[in-house]
Amino acid sequence: MRLSSVLHRRSASPGSPSTSGGDPAERFGSGLARHGLADTYDTSTLTRGLYSTDGSIYRLVPTGVVRPRTVEELEQVLTAARSAGITVTARGAGTSCAGNAVGEGIVVDTLKHLTGVLEVDPQGRTALVEPGVVQDALQKRAAPHGLRFGPDPSTSTRCTIGGMIGNNACGPRALGYGRTADNIVSLQVVTGSGEKLVLGPADDPESTPIADSPALSALKKLVDANLATIRTEFGTFSRQVSGYSLEHLLPENGFDVASFFAGTEGTLGFVTRARVRLVGDAPHKVTVALGYPSMPEAADATPLLLEHHPVAIEGLDRRIVDVVADRKGADAVPPLPGGDGWVFIEMVGDDVAEVRARSQGLVEAARAANPAVEGGIVDDPGEAARLWRIRADGAGLAGVAFDAPAYAGWEDSAVPPARLGAYLRDLDDLLQRHGLRGLPYGHFGDGCVHCRIDWPLTETGGARAYKDFIEEAADLVATYGGSMSGEHGDGRARSALLPKMYSAAAIDLFAEVKRIFDPENLLNPGVLVDPAPVDADIRAVEAGPRAFRRANLHFSDQVHQCSGVGKCIADSTAGGGVMCPSYQATREEKDSTRGRARALQEMVNGDLFTDGWRSVEVLEALDLCLSCKGCRSDCPTGVDMAAYKAEFLDHYYDHRLRPRDHYFIGLLPMWGRLVTSVPGLSAIANAALGIRPLAAVAKWAAGADQRRNIPVFSGTRSARLGRALLHRELVERPRRTEHGEVVIWVDSFTDVFADGALPSVIKVLLEAGYQPRMLGRDACCGLSWISTGQLDGARKRMRQSMDAIHPILAAGTPVIGIEPSCTSVWRSDVKDLLPDDPRTPDMAGVLTLAELLARTPGYQVPDLTGTTIVAQPHCHQKAVIGYSADAELLRRTGAEVRTLGGCCGLAGNFGSVTGHYEVSVQVAEHDLLPAIDAAGPDAVILADGFSCRTQVADLAERRALTLAELLARGVPTGASA
């Protein structure tokens, strides 16, 4: 039996706590209860599914998940696990690409609570942190002192310091600032055998003396007996991080056990606290971009570039640039030097002239060595940031670059930089021989190459194809004196390949080290020592033959786009993003885009969530999804959880009674048109709903939260009023109409609620020189049916609306929408729901007002100099249409514009439904409400979304304007376009 059996049972004497009867999981739960920690332990089917995988291709369903709130609780958890004889795996942000953070015993989540930055010492340039601290959180604490933690992986917005220690994380600037191992001062750890150690410099009085520790004493003897093996096989170049980094333990390196612990992947002990080294950022930075005929040729230049002492050299080629342009739009890629391979180089220093001179010297040397080189210093900071962003999003984008998914696995191999060009050529040849495609890119200054590859994991023989390639790739990198892992750790992806890289003596050393620290093999078994086969427990392989997947192939492929990169658990709204609003509020894994995708993947897999489309676990995971579509644009892999939720709800409630809110709030436009079509009925309805007891009954019947206000119905439908207004404006007061006719499509929300948006749209169009007219018939896009998963109803209304709108578009007449969420339906949802209708592609021609005005020659905006505008873009618009046209119009007004990230929190019917109010408010409190408070009472609040304006009115008691109302405020006096 392998040592990494699911629930390892001790070989202790009878009567010891671990063998005294009962299931290990039950003993563990009882042990936690004795410590008063039962409430930290979650064995629900949903949670086990969410934590069954990380950012890798592997899936192991844990027995349960523990979220300790303090370091003391963490230590008690480990004590209970040892007593019960149950395996334990540490997990930070769960972004591991190699399968470092999955296991079948207990998963300990440090991200939830163990997030304290306990001390920042600017004089000593150190920080003391708990293991679950996110790297960016540490950077924010250190920044006021001009300091930072040096390593900077692309996941810095969510990866934890404990996780970085676990896999010895590096990132692009490790060339200048070192690996995580190089930035550790001391660690407090609990070993697998229960020893509590302080690993630090020998002259630190807090460090555990070697003589006082059985583990350290045994480790010292082991190293002293094997100096020749360690000196010849370890530490041969900076990115050799596969296996245990025993070179740190050599006498000449001071027997540095703290640095040695970096990269041990939680197999030897748990880090409970870490004192890390901080570095000062040089004040001046210069980016150099160079273009080469190919990426291998760019890699060939690495030794020359290193002579100029850059802190980062990042390489990529046209393959990944084309993916960025395809997925994010051509504007996401700034102008690049000529060629098909590029390096981005960062130079830093204390003197700007010296840094520029050194940068220019690098450019000249590169051109002298290769006349084909183009490019030079990038002077625009915004352009430089966009270059580095291409690299930061590489892993996620690479996963969806092809017509089949690309996976991590051969994710971060590394070779000595002088041999990088040759290795890249051979790697491409290997891919071709196996009929595979990959997107290599990476940290050229360190010789580290990332590559996502389209292994056919869901096809017959997919696991074998994966294993065959991985083994040949390991042989290849070994011939170059390289490392199978350059910064992500070996995990389950590469641990079994270590004998290809190390001698039998070195492999035996790993086993001895493991025995010293974790003799019972309780910590992250199956990794590094006694490893699981590389082709075992692959998530996609397990899902491949499932009947559910075969019956729902397209849906299965969509939900498996999520690679676990975890951008959704970062505070993306701080950078203007939207994803993921409910996670920002609750900080629960199930409420992240990734968590929901994992739940859907488990549904597809079918052996944990066994009810398919009727899975209550998935229903729970989707409950707090706002359907904001933020993930559609912000997720690097293009997950569209709003669309997945709609399809799931459609199946889940098929031939079932739905929640009340689906019939009332979800279909409010239909009820609204009924009320406003009968003369006098809207006045009666508004009056009745103004009586508190009647309003309470109505809210209960509709499934609405009692704290929500009911929108006021318009006395006469807006479309009817609009026609009357247009008649008066065009017949009684003729205007210039040099730009011709434009048709206004009045959506259901604008049509039936007393909001007043339409008259301003008409006024602005007239002022701009258009002849507006109203669409001649009702045309509902079906959005409320989509959001409640009533897709047949949505399709019906879409077709009816297309009957009215498409002939106008086909004739070349512009059509504009008023409500952004409804306009967005024609850019996204219609393609999913009516893909075979030949009219569908043309419906993307429905424009927003800003898009029309942006292309209108001579259009003048009003002068709003001195005005402060707090702009809340509608989530659907930002995710699907984009906000650039609106932003440009606002810029031209001269106003101070503060454009928010994040969602308003109401999100259509979400925030009105019983059970969602608190989260809706929390979402609003993340970005919207603080921004309104900070701007003051004189600021203009701008929100085109009906739900956004409703949320502002309900929670801030302020009236928000639409863009049309803002532009219609005065006679345009600004500069023309």
Secondary structure, 3 states (H helix, E strand, C coil): CCCCCCCCCCCCCCCCHHHCCCCHHHHHHHHHHHCCCHHHEECCHHHHHHCCECCCCEECCCCEEECCCCHHHHHHHHHHHHHHCCCEEEECCCCCCCCCCCCCCEEEECCCCCCCEEEEECCCCEEEECCCCEHHHHHHHHHHHCEECCCCCCCCCCCEHHHHHHHCCCCCCHHHHCCHHHHEEEEEEEECCCCEEEECCCCCCCCCCHHHCHHHHHHHHHHHCCHHHHHHHCCCCCCCCCCCCHHHHCHHHCCCHHHHHCCCCCCCEEEEEEEEECEECCCEEEEEEEEECCHHHHHHCHHHHHCCCCCEEEEEEHHHHHHHHHHHCHHHCCCCCCCCEEEEEEEEECCHHHHHHHHHHHHHHHHHHCCCCEEEEECCHHHHHHHHHHHHCHHHHHCCCCCCCCECCCCEEECCHHHHHHHHHHHHHHHHHCCCCEEEEEEHHHCEEEEEECCCCCCCCHHHHHHHHHHHHHHHHHHCCCECCCCCCCHHHHHHHHHHCCCHHHHHHHHHHHHHHCCCCCECCCCCCCCCCCCCCEHHHHHCCCHHHHHCHHHHHHHCCCCCCCHHHCCHHHHCCCCCHHHHHHCCHHHCHHHHHHHHHHHHHCCCCCCHHHCHHHHHHHCCCCCCCHHHHHCCCCCCHHHHHHHHHHHHCCCCCCCHHHHCCCCHHHHHHHHHHCCCHHHHHHHHHCCHHHHHHHHHHHCECCCCCCCCECCCCHHHHHHHHHHHHHHHCCCCCCCCEEEEECCHHHHHECCCHHHHHHHHHHHCCCEEEECCCCCCCCHHHHHCCCHHHHHHHHHHHHHHHHHHHHCCCCEEECCHHHHHHCCCHHHHHCCCCCCHHHHHHEECHHHHHHCCCCCECCCCCCCEEEECCCHHHHHHHCCHHHHHHHHHCCCEEEECCCCCCCCCCHHHECCCHHHHHHHHHHCHHHHHHHHCCCCEEECCCHHHHHHHHHHHCCCCECHHHHHCCCCCCCCEC
